[in-house]
Amino acid sequence: MASPFPGSAVFLDLPFPIEPDEYDYEDTRIIVIKKDPLVSPLKNIVVNLKESIAPTQFQRPESWTPKEKKKFWLSLLMNRIEGVIVVVDIQAALHRVEQLNPSDRAVGIYKHLLEKGYEFIILDGNNRLKFLLALLNDEWAIPEGKYEYIRDLQDSSTSPFKVTRKKNKFSDLPQAVQTTLRNRCCIISEYTQIGYAGLSDVFTNTNAGVFPNPQEIRNASKSLWSDFVRHLDQSLRTSGLMGKMFTDPLKRYCGQDWITECLDFALNSIEINEEENDEFFPISQSSKTRLYGSTFLTKEDQKFYIETFNNLSQYITQMIENKVLDEKSLKRKTTVQNLFWMLCNGILTYDQAVEAVKLHEKEYLRKDKFFTDVKEFAENQEVVGEDLTFKNSCEGSRSINIEHRYLILSEIVAKVKKEFYSDVSGIMVGSETL
């Protein structure tokens, strides 16, 4: 069987790059059916839901801080467990979806999970369930201190107990406390008929009151973009790049959000209009959400961006080893994002990337060069951004910021190309070859 409650994991990887037409999932809108809510004691819940998975598509990753865990612990003591744990009975759902629409994407997901030994999908309540499992299995150290708990629910009487530094596990608690907490009840909402579209809808609806952030909603969307970004995120976490940039790249899916922003910057923020002029668009949560609703990449474009992100990770690692960059500078996310854009637009090799980063840092630190110094204006055109440095532009996402970044980054790419290529023949010079 699967290991107990492994938490958030990509559970059905698509083999990128893919032929998009093969994976355009029809929104069949299978009617969603669930059982009547069940009030169950915790001792039963942690046993019955032990072989469960909280997939990245439809559940936010574990994000509780020590403070939030202690807060839930105190609520548990006082019988104030709020919220519903929402699950899918995988076997039952598979049986019904196969009957209604065998081509629904959920069929492949359910079969895959059953083969792995899972019985339930957790759609909501992952943090609560993981905490309870850790508590009852002596995997959470209870903070030292004096506590009280409601023992008798009839008269709400409380009793005190103490937790010491050496006796801070659940099995160390007085037997009466253990028995009472094991019998605390929680509400289980169990779905037995639900397709892929329904999984996404239930996640969004159940989290409507706790404000999932835009990337958490995008992650649950029925889009090849969500699969692609998860694929890139997992790859960059494996390579170590995400760990260098974020304290916890899975928290609120901040790593995915950054990848989405990189793609939005490269694909949609700069366009050529009908008059053959460059047009610039701000990067925002709305623009990133529109990206997820747009036509998916061709197979060749997928290969290009996968390779570019892989090169980005390799180059950054080398630059840190060679002291071209320090890990502190990676916390400035736009530096890496700008390098990604340059890799998409003409920077081809590690040596070129190093030179581009050096020029980038020089421009970033300049206080005497403004937007108006690199932008040509028509005679009567309103001049804006006269105090906008490149650093200022990297810290914002308005259209003028994007335009300024584009102009500076284009300058850098041109300088690097000029250094590495002959002006006459176009043949690369130096130690590198075409």
C-alpha positions in Angstrom: 0.0 0.0 0.0 1.0 3.6 -0.3 2.7 5.3 2.5 0.3 7.0 4.9 -1.0 10.3 3.7 1.8 11.5 1.5 0.2 14.9 1.0 0.4 17.0 -2.2 1.9 15.3 -5.2 1.6 15.4 -8.9 -0.3 12.3 -9.5 -0.8 12.1 -13.2 2.1 13.6 -15.1 1.5 14.3 -18.8 4.4 13.4 -21.0 5.6 16.9 -22.0 6.0 17.9 -24.7 2.7 16.7 -26.0 0.5 17.0 -29.0 -2.1 19.4 -27.6 -5.0 17.9 -29.6 -4.5 14.5 -27.9 -5.1 16.1 -24.5 -7.8 18.6 -25.1 -10.2 17.4 -22.4 -13.8 17.7 -23.1 -15.8 19.4 -20.4 -18.5 16.8 -20.0 -20.0 18.2 -16.8 -20.9 14.8 -15.3 -23.5 15.4 -12.5 -21.7 15.6 -9.2 -23.2 13.4 -6.5 -22.1 13.0 -2.8 -23.4 11.2 0.3 -25.1 12.9 3.1 -22.5 14.5 5.4 -21.1 12.1 8.0 -20.2 13.0 11.5 -17.2 10.8 12.4 -14.9 10.6 15.4 -11.2 11.4 14.7 -10.1 7.9 15.7 -12.1 6.6 12.7 -11.2 9.4 10.3 -7.4 9.0 10.6 -7.8 5.2 10.0 -10.4 5.4 7.2 -8.6 8.2 5.3 -5.1 6.9 5.9 -4.6 5.8 2.3 -5.4 9.2 0.9 -3.8 11.7 -1.4 -4.1 15.4 -1.7 -3.2 16.1 -5.3 -1.6 19.4 -6.4 -4.3 20.0 -8.9 -7.1 20.1 -6.4 -5.6 20.9 -3.0 -3.4 23.5 -1.7 -0.1 22.1 -0.3 0.5 21.8 3.4 1.1 25.4 4.5 0.3 25.5 8.2 2.9 27.3 10.3 3.7 26.2 13.9 1.5 29.0 15.1 -1.5 27.7 13.0 -0.9 24.2 14.3 -1.0 25.3 17.9 -4.1 27.3 17.2 -5.8 24.2 15.8 -4.6 22.2 18.8 -6.2 24.6 21.2 -9.4 24.4 19.1 -9.3 20.7 19.4 -9.0 20.8 23.1 -12.1 23.1 23.4 -14.1 21.1 20.9 -14.1 23.8 18.3 -13.2 21.9 15.1 -14.6 23.9 12.3 -14.9 23.1 8.6 -15.6 20.0 6.5 -13.1 17.4 5.2 -14.1 16.9 1.5 -13.1 13.6 -0.1 -13.7 11.5 -3.2 -14.3 7.8 -2.9 -12.0 6.8 -5.8 -13.4 3.3 -6.5 -17.0 4.5 -6.4 -16.3 7.5 -8.6 -14.4 5.5 -11.1 -17.3 3.0 -11.5 -19.8 5.7 -12.1 -17.7 7.9 -14.4 -16.7 4.9 -16.5 -20.4 4.2 -17.0 -21.3 7.8 -17.9 -18.3 8.9 -20.0 -15.3 6.5 -20.3 -13.3 9.3 -22.1 -13.5 11.7 -19.1 -10.0 12.5 -17.9 -10.9 11.5 -14.4 -11.0 7.8 -15.4 -7.2 7.8 -16.0 -6.6 9.6 -12.8 -8.7 7.3 -10.7 -7.2 4.1 -12.2 -3.7 5.5 -11.6 -4.4 6.3 -8.0 -6.1 2.9 -7.3 -3.0 1.2 -8.7 -0.9 3.2 -6.3 -3.0 2.0 -3.4 -5.0 5.1 -2.7 -8.6 5.0 -1.7 -9.6 8.6 -1.3 -8.7 12.0 -2.8 -8.7 14.9 -0.4 -10.3 18.0 -2.0 -10.4 20.1 1.1 -9.1 19.7 4.7 -5.6 18.5 3.8 -3.9 20.7 6.5 -6.3 19.6 9.2 -6.1 15.9 8.3 -2.3 15.9 8.1 -2.1 17.6 11.5 -4.5 15.1 13.1 -2.6 12.2 11.7 0.7 13.6 12.9 -0.7 14.3 16.3 -2.3 10.9 16.9 0.8 9.1 15.5 3.2 11.0 17.9 4.8 12.9 15.0 4.0 16.4 16.4 5.6 17.8 19.4 3.0 19.5 21.6 4.3 22.9 22.8 5.3 22.9 26.4 2.7 24.5 28.7 -0.4 24.3 30.8 -3.7 23.5 29.0 -7.3 22.8 29.7 -9.8 20.8 27.7 -13.5 20.3 27.6 -14.1 16.8 28.9 -17.9 16.8 29.5 -19.8 18.2 26.5 -23.0 18.2 28.5 -22.0 20.8 31.0 -18.9 22.1 29.2 -16.8 21.6 32.2 -13.0 21.8 31.7 -10.1 20.0 33.2 -6.4 21.0 33.3 -3.3 19.1 32.3 0.3 19.9 31.7 2.8 19.2 28.8 6.5 19.1 29.6 9.4 19.3 27.2 10.3 15.6 27.7 6.7 14.4 27.6 5.2 16.3 24.7 3.7 13.6 22.4 0.1 12.5 22.2 0.8 9.1 23.9 2.3 11.0 26.9 -1.0 12.8 27.6 -3.2 11.6 30.4 -5.4 8.7 29.2 -8.6 10.7 29.8 -7.3 13.5 27.4 -6.3 10.9 24.8 -9.7 9.3 24.9 -11.6 12.5 24.7 -9.6 13.9 21.8 -9.9 10.6 19.8 -13.7 10.9 20.2 -13.9 14.5 19.0 -16.0 14.6 15.8 -15.5 16.1 12.4 -17.8 16.3 9.4 -16.9 14.3 6.3 -18.3 15.2 2.9 -17.8 12.2 0.5 -18.3 12.4 -3.3 -19.1 9.2 -5.1 -19.8 10.5 -8.6 -17.5 13.3 -10.0 -15.7 13.9 -13.2 -12.6 15.9 -13.9 -14.5 19.2 -14.4 -16.3 18.5 -11.1 -13.0 18.1 -9.2 -11.9 21.5 -10.3 -15.3 23.1 -9.5 -15.6 21.5 -6.0 -12.1 22.8 -5.1 -13.0 26.3 -6.2 -16.4 26.2 -4.5 -15.2 24.7 -1.2 -12.5 27.3 -0.9 -14.6 30.3 -1.9 -14.9 31.3 1.8 -11.2 31.0 2.6 -9.9 33.0 -0.4 -7.6 30.8 -2.4 -5.1 33.0 -4.2 -5.2 33.4 -8.0 -2.5 30.8 -8.6 -4.2 28.2 -6.5 -7.3 28.8 -8.6 -5.3 28.6 -11.8 -3.6 25.4 -10.6 -7.1 23.8 -10.3 -8.3 25.0 -13.7 -9.2 22.6 -16.5 -6.3 23.7 -18.8 -3.2 22.2 -20.3 -1.4 25.3 -19.1 -1.9 24.2 -15.5 -0.4 20.8 -16.3 2.5 22.4 -18.1 3.3 24.8 -15.3 3.1 22.0 -12.7 5.5 20.0 -14.9 8.0 23.0 -15.1 7.6 23.6 -11.3 8.4 20.1 -10.4 11.4 20.1 -12.8 12.8 23.4 -11.3 12.3 22.1 -7.8 14.2 18.9 -8.6 17.0 20.9 -10.1 17.2 23.1 -7.0 16.5 26.5 -8.7 13.2 27.0 -6.8 14.8 26.2 -3.5 17.4 29.0 -4.2 14.7 31.5 -5.0 12.0 30.7 -2.5 12.0 29.6 1.1 9.0 27.3 0.3 8.1 27.3 -3.5 5.0 25.2 -2.8 3.5 27.7 -0.2 0.5 29.2 -1.9 2.1 28.0 -5.1 4.4 31.0 -5.3 6.8 29.0 -7.5 4.1 28.2 -10.0 3.1 31.9 -10.0 6.6 33.0 -10.8 6.8 30.5 -13.7 3.5 31.7 -15.0 4.7 35.3 -14.8 7.9 34.3 -16.8 5.7 32.8 -19.5 3.3 35.7 -19.6 6.3 38.1 -19.9 7.8 36.2 -22.8 4.5 35.4 -24.6 2.0 38.2 -24.1 3.5 41.3 -22.6 5.1 42.6 -25.9 3.2 42.4 -29.2 3.4 44.0 -32.6 0.2 45.8 -33.5 -1.3 46.4 -37.0 0.8 49.5 -37.5 4.0 47.3 -37.0 4.7 49.1 -33.7 5.6 47.4 -30.4 2.7 47.4 -27.9 3.2 46.6 -24.3 0.9 45.1 -21.7 1.1 45.0 -17.9 1.7 41.7 -16.1 -1.0 41.1 -13.6 -3.0 38.3 -11.9 -5.7 38.9 -14.6 -3.2 38.6 -17.5 -1.8 35.4 -16.0 -5.3 34.0 -15.7 -5.9 34.9 -19.3 -2.8 32.9 -20.2 -4.4 29.8 -18.7 -7.4 30.3 -20.9 -5.5 30.9 -24.1 -4.6 28.4 -26.8 -1.9 26.0 -25.6 1.6 25.8 -27.0 2.5 23.7 -30.0 4.8 20.8 -29.4 7.8 22.7 -30.7 7.1 25.7 -28.5 6.7 23.4 -25.5 10.2 21.9 -26.2 11.6 25.4 -26.5 10.3 26.6 -23.2 11.1 23.4 -21.3 14.7 23.6 -22.7 14.9 27.3 -21.8 13.9 26.8 -18.2 16.3 23.9 -18.0 19.1 26.1 -19.3 18.1 28.8 -16.9 18.5 26.4 -14.0 21.8 25.1 -15.1 23.3 28.5 -15.9 22.1 29.9 -12.5 23.7 27.0 -10.7 27.0 27.5 -12.6 26.9 31.3 -11.9 26.6 30.7 -8.2 29.4 28.2 -8.2 31.6 30.6 -10.2 30.5 33.5 -8.0 29.0 35.5 -10.8 25.8 35.6 -8.8 25.1 35.0 -5.1 22.0 33.3 -3.8 21.0 36.5 -2.1 20.5 38.1 -5.5 18.1 35.3 -6.6 15.6 36.6 -4.0 15.2 39.5 -6.5 12.9 37.4 -8.7 12.9 39.8 -11.7 16.6 39.3 -12.2 16.1 35.6 -13.0 12.9 36.5 -14.9 14.8 38.9 -17.0 17.5 36.4 -17.7 14.8 33.9 -18.8 13.5 36.6 -21.2 17.0 37.1 -22.7 17.4 33.3 -23.1 14.2 33.3 -25.0 15.4 36.2 -27.2 18.9 35.5 -28.4 21.2 34.6 -25.5 22.3 31.1 -26.4 25.1 29.9 -24.2 26.4 30.0 -20.7 29.2 32.5 -21.5 26.7 34.7 -23.2 24.4 34.4 -20.2 27.2 35.4 -17.9 27.9 38.5 -19.9 24.2 39.4 -20.1 23.9 39.1 -16.3 26.9 41.3 -15.7 25.4 44.0 -18.0 22.0 43.5 -16.4 23.4 44.2 -12.9 25.3 47.2 -14.2 22.1 48.7 -15.6 20.1 47.7 -12.5 22.4 49.7 -10.2 22.5 52.8 -12.4 20.8 55.9 -10.9 21.6 58.2 -13.8 19.7 56.5 -16.6 16.0 56.8 -16.9 13.2 55.6 -19.2 13.3 58.8 -21.2 17.0 58.2 -21.9 16.3 54.9 -23.8 12.9 55.8 -25.3 12.5 58.0 -28.4 9.4 60.2 -28.3 7.5 61.9 -31.0 7.7 65.7 -31.0 4.3 66.3 -29.3 4.1 63.0 -27.4 3.6 63.2 -23.7 6.8 62.4 -21.8 6.3 60.0 -19.0 8.6 58.0 -16.8 11.3 60.6 -16.6 12.3 59.5 -13.1 11.9 55.7 -13.9 15.1 53.9 -13.6 15.6 50.3 -14.8 15.5 49.1 -11.1 12.2 51.0 -10.6 10.8 49.3 -13.7 11.8 45.8 -12.5 9.9 46.5 -9.3 6.6 47.2 -11.1 4.4 45.6 -13.7 2.7 48.4 -15.5 2.9 48.7 -19.3 5.6 51.4 -19.0 7.6 49.1 -16.7 7.4 46.3 -19.2 8.4 48.7 -22.0 11.4 49.9 -20.1 12.5 46.4 -19.3 12.1 45.4 -22.9 14.2 48.3 -24.1 17.1 47.6 -21.6 17.0 43.9 -22.1 17.0 44.3 -25.9 20.1 46.6 -25.5 21.8 44.0 -23.5 21.1 41.1 -25.9 22.3 43.3 -28.8 25.6 44.1 -27.0 26.2 40.4 -26.1 25.5 39.3 -29.7 27.9 42.0 -31.0 30.6 40.8 -28.6 30.2 37.1 -29.6 29.5 37.5 -33.3 31.4 39.1 -36.2 29.7 42.2 -37.5 30.5 41.2 -41.1 30.0 37.5 -41.4 27.6 36.7 -38.5 30.0 33.9 -37.4 30.5 33.5 -33.7 33.9 34.4 -32.6 35.8 33.6 -29.4 36.0 30.3 -27.7 32.4 29.3 -28.6 31.2 28.0 -31.9 27.9 27.8 -33.7 
